[in-house]
């Protein structure tokens, strides 16, 4: 095994050496491809294939990477890949000239070329370009993965996303779709009168979510600062300032573990709308998900991991208490206090911490017994106040708040509130969070005095929501892991 590996490494090293020698020869002959600064592209591969009836016999110029090459004496075929796909080119000595053809025969798979010529169809019916000119635009000094097996090592795929994009067409399709999803969201919200804004990433108080922040030091001010974990508190300040509908799409950072649903830096979208509540946020979410699915996927019925997901029908709405009653057989409306909740948790084998109160334990029951059942779109409503420090209480049930989370494929897709705009209640909630932090909850919020000042200036009744953009992309591209929809996911540094 060791001898075979050594032989393979020697062969690869020899091939790499040959490529550098080819580059040196080109440079010595005044044909250095790296001195070329531009190439005029008139068409792309799919455009030519779809427009063949119109383009047959017309001269076009394309550019892309050589993915395969067959040399047959005085004529050759090569396959060139661009952003839209692949197209074949027929390269003949008599068409491009003897010296250019001799150069072309030395080109390698992986080289980037420009090809100018007429569109035609071969005897086998393949739409191709009959080259009149071939220009080497960049010399590849590395070797692409073997064509038929492709790039399948997931660790290398994530670390070398550029190679992954070259070798795996479906990966490129996923990221093209990701871009279209974000553009579609923007179009929808802009059409609803929302303004897109930007708020700080480096903050003194990383609030708005239950998460541990990354910390760093700002040399110029000699201050410790944090990377934001949420967009919430600054966007609410803008609602106070009279900007009635705002949203932001941006990176947030949470100092947490890596798994199929979590990456420490990810894309969050939050929006806030004055003079509405969490019911308005439910309507907006349902309409936006349908709009994006229809626009990007062409349908509101999508497939995820072999399961058909219906985004076209009204989303189910259920309170957290009713969901727990349905799937765990426990009615928290009948539980008097924290002591009784802990006793039932012990009976059901639900682990909790000493600091947890009745509302925390309800949330733990939900995670333990309910989440795995929420495959079709489901709004889970009315969370306990203990886990919702920034949310308006329900007037008729003050131990609970006007909050919902949307679940699809057993995953939380968004989190929304009727926003708490009572500065006195908010100060008390922050105090409770400080107590939780002191008791060991490292993800608890801290008191934000400037935000409290903004609330004292006066914030109108407001609905707000946060969407995990990466999870939405996972859903609409049928991707199993968050790393599959992040161009450059977080990886452990290799030495």
C-alpha positions as CSV (number, residue, x, y, z in Angstrom):
1,X,0.0,0.0,0.0
2,X,2.8,2.4,1.0
3,X,4.8,1.7,-2.2
4,X,1.6,2.3,-4.4
5,X,1.0,5.6,-2.6
6,X,4.6,6.7,-3.1
7,X,4.4,5.8,-6.8
8,X,1.2,7.8,-7.2
9,X,2.8,10.8,-5.4
10,X,5.8,10.6,-7.7
11,X,3.6,10.5,-10.8
12,X,1.6,13.5,-9.6
13,X,4.8,15.4,-8.8
14,X,6.0,14.7,-12.3
15,X,2.7,15.9,-13.9
16,X,2.9,19.1,-11.8
17,X,6.5,19.6,-13.0
18,X,5.4,19.2,-16.6
19,X,2.7,21.8,-16.2
20,X,5.2,24.3,-14.8
21,X,7.6,23.5,-17.7
22,X,4.8,24.2,-20.2
23,X,4.2,27.6,-18.6
24,X,7.9,28.4,-18.7
25,X,8.0,27.5,-22.4
26,X,5.0,29.7,-23.1
27,X,6.6,32.6,-21.2
28,X,9.9,32.2,-23.1
29,X,8.1,32.3,-26.4
30,X,6.2,35.5,-25.5
31,X,2.9,33.7,-24.9
32,X,2.5,34.2,-21.1
33,X,-1.2,33.7,-20.5
34,X,-1.0,35.6,-17.2
35,X,-0.3,38.8,-19.2
36,X,-3.7,38.7,-20.8
37,X,-6.0,41.1,-19.0
38,X,-9.4,40.6,-20.6
39,X,-11.4,38.5,-23.1
40,X,-14.6,39.6,-24.8
41,X,-17.3,36.9,-24.1
42,X,-20.4,37.2,-26.4
43,X,-22.3,34.1,-25.2
44,X,-22.4,31.4,-22.6
45,X,-22.9,27.6,-23.0
46,X,-26.6,27.3,-22.2
47,X,-27.5,30.4,-24.2
48,X,-25.9,28.8,-27.3
49,X,-27.6,25.5,-26.8
50,X,-31.1,27.0,-26.1
51,X,-30.7,29.5,-28.9
52,X,-29.2,27.1,-31.5
53,X,-31.9,27.8,-34.1
54,X,-31.1,31.5,-34.0
55,X,-27.3,31.1,-33.6
56,X,-26.5,28.3,-36.0
57,X,-23.7,29.5,-38.4
58,X,-23.2,32.7,-36.3
59,X,-19.8,33.5,-34.8
60,X,-19.7,33.5,-31.0
61,X,-17.0,33.8,-28.3
62,X,-17.0,31.8,-25.1
63,X,-14.6,31.4,-22.2
64,X,-14.2,28.8,-19.5
65,X,-12.3,25.9,-18.1
66,X,-11.2,22.9,-20.3
67,X,-12.8,19.9,-18.6
68,X,-11.8,17.3,-21.2
69,X,-9.8,17.1,-24.4
70,X,-9.5,14.5,-27.3
71,X,-6.7,15.0,-29.8
72,X,-7.0,13.2,-33.0
73,X,-4.2,14.2,-35.3
74,X,-5.2,17.3,-37.3
75,X,-8.4,17.9,-35.3
76,X,-9.5,17.7,-31.7
77,X,-12.5,18.1,-29.5
78,X,-12.5,19.8,-26.1
79,X,-15.2,20.5,-23.6
80,X,-15.4,23.9,-22.0
81,X,-17.2,24.7,-18.7
82,X,-18.6,28.1,-17.9
83,X,-21.1,29.5,-15.3
84,X,-24.0,28.0,-17.2
85,X,-22.7,24.5,-18.0
86,X,-20.6,22.8,-20.7
87,X,-20.2,23.1,-24.4
88,X,-18.1,21.2,-26.9
89,X,-15.6,22.8,-29.3
90,X,-14.2,21.3,-32.5
91,X,-10.6,22.5,-32.9
92,X,-9.0,21.8,-36.3
93,X,-5.5,22.7,-37.4
94,X,-6.7,24.0,-40.8
95,X,-9.1,26.4,-39.0
96,X,-6.9,27.9,-36.4
97,X,-3.5,27.6,-38.0
98,X,-0.5,25.2,-37.5
99,X,1.3,27.0,-34.7
100,X,-1.8,27.8,-32.6
101,X,-2.9,24.1,-33.1
102,X,0.5,22.9,-31.9
103,X,0.0,25.1,-28.8
104,X,-3.5,23.9,-28.3
105,X,-2.4,20.2,-28.2
106,X,-0.3,21.0,-25.2
107,X,-3.1,22.6,-23.2
108,X,-4.1,20.7,-20.1
109,X,-7.5,19.9,-18.5
110,X,-8.1,22.7,-16.0
111,X,-6.6,25.4,-18.3
112,X,-8.9,28.4,-18.9
113,X,-9.4,29.3,-22.6
114,X,-11.3,31.6,-24.8
115,X,-12.8,30.1,-28.0
116,X,-14.2,32.1,-31.0
117,X,-16.0,30.3,-33.8
118,X,-19.2,29.3,-35.5
119,X,-22.1,27.5,-33.9
120,X,-22.8,24.1,-35.5
121,X,-24.1,20.7,-34.8
122,X,-21.9,17.6,-35.2
123,X,-22.9,14.4,-37.0
124,X,-24.0,12.9,-33.7
125,X,-26.2,15.9,-33.1
126,X,-24.2,17.7,-30.4
127,X,-24.3,21.5,-30.5
128,X,-20.7,22.7,-30.7
129,X,-18.4,25.6,-31.7
130,X,-16.2,25.2,-34.7
131,X,-13.1,27.1,-33.4
132,X,-11.5,29.8,-35.5
133,X,-9.4,31.1,-32.6
134,X,-8.3,29.5,-29.3
135,X,-6.7,31.7,-26.6
136,X,-5.1,30.5,-23.5
137,X,-6.3,32.8,-20.7
138,X,-4.9,31.1,-17.6
139,X,-2.6,28.1,-17.1
140,X,-3.7,25.6,-14.5
141,X,-0.7,24.4,-12.5
142,X,-2.7,21.9,-10.4
143,X,-4.5,18.7,-11.3
144,X,-8.3,18.5,-11.0
145,X,-9.8,15.4,-9.3
146,X,-10.3,12.4,-11.6
147,X,-13.2,13.1,-13.9
148,X,-15.4,10.0,-13.3
149,X,-15.1,9.9,-9.6
150,X,-15.3,13.6,-9.1
151,X,-14.6,15.3,-5.8
152,X,-16.4,13.3,-3.1
153,X,-14.3,13.8,0.0
154,X,-16.5,16.2,2.0
155,X,-13.6,17.7,4.0
156,X,-11.7,18.6,0.9
157,X,-15.0,19.8,-0.8
158,X,-15.6,22.3,2.1
159,X,-12.0,23.4,2.4
160,X,-11.5,23.8,-1.4
161,X,-14.9,25.1,-2.4
162,X,-13.4,26.4,-5.6
163,X,-12.5,22.9,-6.7
164,X,-15.9,21.6,-5.5
165,X,-17.7,24.2,-7.7
166,X,-15.7,23.1,-10.7
167,X,-16.2,19.4,-10.3
168,X,-19.8,19.2,-8.9
169,X,-22.4,21.0,-11.0
170,X,-25.1,20.5,-8.5
171,X,-23.0,22.4,-5.9
172,X,-22.8,25.4,-8.2
173,X,-26.6,25.1,-8.8
174,X,-27.2,25.3,-5.0
175,X,-25.3,28.5,-4.6
176,X,-26.8,30.1,-7.7
177,X,-30.2,29.3,-6.1
178,X,-29.0,30.7,-2.8
179,X,-28.4,34.0,-4.5
180,X,-31.8,33.9,-6.2
181,X,-33.5,33.2,-2.8
182,X,-32.0,36.2,-1.2
183,X,-32.8,38.4,-4.2
184,X,-36.4,37.1,-4.1
185,X,-36.7,38.0,-0.4
186,X,-35.5,41.5,-1.0
187,X,-37.9,42.0,-3.9
188,X,-40.8,40.8,-1.7
189,X,-40.0,43.0,1.3
190,X,-39.2,46.0,-0.9
191,X,-42.6,45.6,-2.5
192,X,-44.1,45.6,1.0
193,X,-42.6,49.0,1.8
194,X,-39.6,47.8,3.9
195,X,-36.3,49.6,4.0
196,X,-33.1,47.6,4.0
197,X,-30.6,48.9,6.6
198,X,-27.2,48.1,8.1
199,X,-26.4,48.0,11.8
200,X,-23.1,47.4,13.7
201,X,-21.3,44.1,13.9
202,X,-18.9,45.1,16.6
203,X,-20.9,45.9,19.7
204,X,-20.3,46.5,23.4
205,X,-23.4,44.5,24.4
206,X,-24.3,41.5,22.2
207,X,-28.0,41.1,22.9
208,X,-31.2,40.0,21.2
209,X,-30.7,36.3,21.4
210,X,-29.7,33.5,23.8
211,X,-26.1,32.7,22.6
212,X,-22.5,33.1,23.7
213,X,-20.7,35.9,21.8
214,X,-17.2,36.0,20.3
215,X,-15.1,38.6,22.1
216,X,-12.3,40.8,20.8
217,X,-10.4,43.9,21.7
218,X,-10.7,47.3,19.9
219,X,-7.1,48.7,20.0
220,X,-8.0,52.3,19.0
221,X,-10.4,52.7,21.8
222,X,-8.8,50.2,24.2
223,X,-12.1,48.6,24.8
224,X,-13.3,45.0,24.8
225,X,-16.1,44.5,22.2
226,X,-18.2,41.6,21.0
227,X,-19.4,40.3,17.6
228,X,-23.1,40.6,17.3
229,X,-25.3,37.6,17.9
230,X,-28.5,39.2,16.7
231,X,-29.7,42.2,14.7
232,X,-32.6,42.9,17.0
233,X,-31.8,45.7,19.4
234,X,-30.4,48.2,16.8
235,X,-33.3,47.6,14.4
236,X,-35.8,48.3,17.2
237,X,-34.0,51.6,17.8
238,X,-34.8,52.5,14.2
239,X,-38.5,51.7,14.8
240,X,-38.3,54.2,17.7
241,X,-36.8,56.7,15.3
242,X,-39.8,56.5,13.1
243,X,-38.6,54.1,10.3
244,X,-41.8,52.0,10.4
245,X,-40.6,49.0,8.3
246,X,-37.0,47.9,8.3
247,X,-35.0,44.7,7.6
248,X,-31.4,43.6,7.5
249,X,-29.7,40.6,6.0
250,X,-26.3,40.0,7.5
251,X,-23.8,37.8,9.2
252,X,-24.1,37.1,12.9
253,X,-21.7,35.2,15.1
254,X,-22.4,32.8,17.9
255,X,-19.6,31.0,19.9
256,X,-21.2,27.6,19.7
257,X,-20.5,24.1,18.3
258,X,-20.7,22.9,14.7
259,X,-23.3,20.4,13.4
260,X,-25.6,19.9,10.5
261,X,-27.7,22.9,11.5
262,X,-25.2,25.2,13.1
263,X,-22.2,27.2,12.0
264,X,-20.6,29.9,14.3
265,X,-21.1,32.5,11.6
266,X,-24.3,32.4,9.6
267,X,-26.7,34.7,7.7
268,X,-29.7,36.1,9.7
269,X,-32.5,38.3,8.4
270,X,-34.5,40.3,10.9
271,X,-37.4,42.6,10.1
272,X,-39.5,44.9,12.2
273,X,-42.9,46.5,11.4
274,X,-44.6,49.1,13.4
275,X,-48.3,49.0,14.3
276,X,-48.6,45.2,13.9
277,X,-48.2,42.1,16.1
278,X,-47.1,38.5,15.8
279,X,-50.2,37.6,13.9
280,X,-49.1,40.1,11.2
281,X,-45.7,38.4,11.2
282,X,-47.3,35.0,10.7
283,X,-49.2,36.3,7.6
284,X,-46.1,38.0,6.2
285,X,-44.0,34.8,6.8
286,X,-46.5,32.5,5.1
287,X,-46.8,34.9,2.1
288,X,-43.1,35.4,1.8
289,X,-42.2,31.7,1.9
290,X,-44.8,31.0,-0.8
291,X,-43.5,33.9,-2.9
292,X,-39.9,32.8,-2.7
293,X,-40.6,29.1,-3.4
294,X,-42.8,29.9,-6.4
295,X,-40.3,32.4,-7.8
296,X,-37.1,30.3,-7.2
297,X,-38.4,26.7,-7.4
298,X,-41.4,27.3,-9.7
299,X,-43.7,25.6,-7.2
300,X,-45.0,25.8,-3.6
301,X,-44.7,22.0,-3.2
302,X,-41.1,21.1,-2.7
303,X,-39.3,17.9,-1.8
304,X,-36.9,17.7,1.1
305,X,-35.0,14.5,1.9
306,X,-37.7,12.5,0.0
307,X,-40.6,14.1,1.8
308,X,-43.1,16.4,0.0
309,X,-43.4,19.8,1.8
310,X,-46.5,21.8,1.1
311,X,-45.9,25.6,1.3
312,X,-49.0,26.4,-0.6
313,X,-51.7,25.4,2.0
314,X,-52.3,27.5,5.1
315,X,-49.6,26.7,7.7
316,X,-50.8,24.9,10.9
317,X,-51.0,27.0,14.0
318,X,-50.7,25.5,17.5
319,X,-49.8,26.8,20.9
320,X,-46.8,25.3,22.7
321,X,-49.0,24.1,25.5
322,X,-51.4,22.3,23.1
323,X,-48.5,20.8,21.2
324,X,-46.9,19.4,24.4
325,X,-50.3,18.1,25.5
326,X,-50.7,16.3,22.1
327,X,-47.3,14.7,21.9
328,X,-46.2,14.3,25.6
329,X,-49.6,13.9,27.2
330,X,-48.9,16.6,29.8
331,X,-51.1,19.7,30.1
332,X,-49.1,22.6,31.5
333,X,-52.2,24.7,32.0
334,X,-53.0,22.2,34.9
335,X,-49.5,22.5,36.4
336,X,-49.6,25.0,39.3
337,X,-45.9,25.9,39.8
338,X,-42.3,25.1,39.2
339,X,-42.1,22.4,41.9
340,X,-44.9,20.4,40.2
341,X,-43.4,20.9,36.8
342,X,-40.1,19.5,38.0
343,X,-41.8,16.5,39.5
344,X,-43.5,15.7,36.2
345,X,-40.2,16.2,34.4
346,X,-38.7,13.6,36.7
347,X,-41.5,11.2,35.9
348,X,-41.1,11.7,32.1
349,X,-37.3,11.6,32.2
350,X,-36.8,15.2,31.0
351,X,-33.5,16.6,32.3
352,X,-33.5,20.2,33.7
353,X,-31.2,22.4,35.7
354,X,-32.0,23.6,39.2
355,X,-32.4,27.2,38.1
356,X,-35.1,26.3,35.6
357,X,-38.7,27.4,36.2
358,X,-42.0,26.1,35.0
359,X,-41.8,27.9,31.7
360,X,-38.3,26.6,31.0
361,X,-39.5,23.1,31.7
362,X,-42.4,23.5,29.3
363,X,-39.8,24.5,26.6
364,X,-37.7,21.4,27.5
365,X,-40.8,19.2,27.1
366,X,-41.4,20.8,23.7
367,X,-37.9,20.1,22.5
368,X,-38.0,16.5,23.8
369,X,-41.4,15.4,22.6
370,X,-42.7,17.7,19.9
371,X,-40.0,19.1,17.5
372,X,-39.4,15.7,15.8
373,X,-43.1,15.6,14.6
374,X,-43.2,19.1,13.0
375,X,-42.4,18.2,9.4
376,X,-45.1,20.3,7.6
377,X,-45.1,24.1,8.1
378,X,-46.3,24.7,11.7
379,X,-46.4,27.9,13.7
380,X,-45.9,27.1,17.4
381,X,-47.4,30.0,19.4
382,X,-47.4,31.5,22.9
383,X,-44.1,30.6,24.6
384,X,-43.5,31.0,28.3
385,X,-42.2,34.4,29.5
386,X,-39.1,32.8,31.1
387,X,-37.5,32.0,27.7
388,X,-38.7,35.2,25.9
389,X,-37.1,38.3,27.5
390,X,-37.9,40.7,24.7
391,X,-41.5,39.7,24.0
392,X,-44.8,41.3,24.9
393,X,-46.9,39.3,27.4
394,X,-50.3,37.9,26.5
395,X,-52.8,40.3,28.1
396,X,-55.1,37.4,29.2
397,X,-52.3,35.0,30.2
398,X,-49.3,37.0,31.5
399,X,-47.0,34.0,32.2
400,X,-46.9,33.6,28.4
401,X,-46.0,35.9,25.5
402,X,-47.1,36.7,22.0
403,X,-44.3,34.7,20.2
404,X,-44.1,32.1,17.6
405,X,-41.5,29.8,15.9
406,X,-42.1,28.3,12.5
407,X,-41.0,24.7,12.2
408,X,-40.6,22.9,8.8
409,X,-38.8,19.5,8.5
410,X,-38.5,19.4,12.3
411,X,-36.3,22.5,12.2
412,X,-36.9,26.0,13.5
413,X,-37.1,28.3,10.5
414,X,-37.8,31.6,12.2
415,X,-38.7,33.2,15.5
416,X,-41.1,36.1,15.9
417,X,-42.7,38.3,18.6
418,X,-45.1,41.0,19.4
419,X,-42.2,43.2,20.6
420,X,-42.0,44.3,24.2
421,X,-42.3,48.1,24.2
422,X,-42.9,48.7,27.9
423,X,-39.5,50.0,29.2
424,X,-40.4,49.2,32.8
425,X,-41.2,45.5,32.1
426,X,-38.2,45.3,29.8
427,X,-35.9,46.5,32.6
428,X,-37.3,43.8,34.9
429,X,-36.8,41.2,32.2
430,X,-33.2,42.2,31.8
431,X,-32.8,41.9,35.6
432,X,-34.1,38.4,35.4
433,X,-31.7,37.6,32.6
434,X,-28.8,39.0,34.7
435,X,-29.9,36.7,37.6
436,X,-29.9,33.7,35.1
437,X,-26.4,34.6,34.0
438,X,-25.2,34.8,37.6
439,X,-26.8,31.4,38.1
440,X,-24.7,29.9,35.3
441,X,-26.7,30.6,32.1
442,X,-23.9,31.8,29.8
443,X,-26.4,32.6,27.0
444,X,-28.5,35.0,29.0
445,X,-29.0,38.6,27.8
446,X,-27.4,41.6,29.6
447,X,-29.0,44.9,30.4
448,X,-28.7,47.4,27.5
449,X,-29.2,50.9,29.0
450,X,-29.2,52.7,25.7
451,X,-31.9,50.3,24.4
452,X,-33.9,50.9,27.5
453,X,-33.5,54.7,26.9
454,X,-34.8,54.2,23.4
455,X,-37.9,52.4,24.7
456,X,-38.5,55.2,27.2
457,X,-38.5,57.6,24.2
458,X,-41.3,55.5,23.0
459,X,-41.7,52.5,20.6
460,X,-45.0,51.9,18.9
461,X,-46.6,48.4,19.0
462,X,-44.4,46.4,16.7
463,X,-44.1,42.9,15.2
464,X,-40.6,41.5,14.6
465,X,-39.1,38.3,13.3
466,X,-35.8,36.7,12.6
467,X,-35.2,34.2,9.8
468,X,-32.2,31.8,9.5
469,X,-31.4,32.3,5.8
470,X,-29.1,29.3,5.6
471,X,-31.9,27.0,6.8
472,X,-34.3,28.4,4.3
473,X,-31.7,27.8,1.6
474,X,-31.3,24.2,2.9
475,X,-35.0,23.7,2.6
476,X,-35.4,25.1,-0.9
477,X,-32.2,23.3,-2.3
478,X,-32.9,20.0,-0.5
479,X,-29.5,20.2,1.2
480,X,-28.9,18.0,4.3
481,X,-26.4,20.2,6.2
482,X,-25.7,23.9,6.7
483,X,-22.2,23.4,5.3
484,X,-23.7,22.5,2.0
485,X,-25.2,26.0,1.6
486,X,-22.3,28.0,3.0
487,X,-19.7,28.8,0.4
488,X,-16.9,28.7,3.0
489,X,-18.1,27.0,6.2
490,X,-16.1,27.1,9.4
491,X,-13.4,24.4,9.5
492,X,-10.8,23.4,12.0
493,X,-7.4,24.9,10.8
494,X,-5.1,22.2,9.5
495,X,-1.3,22.4,9.9
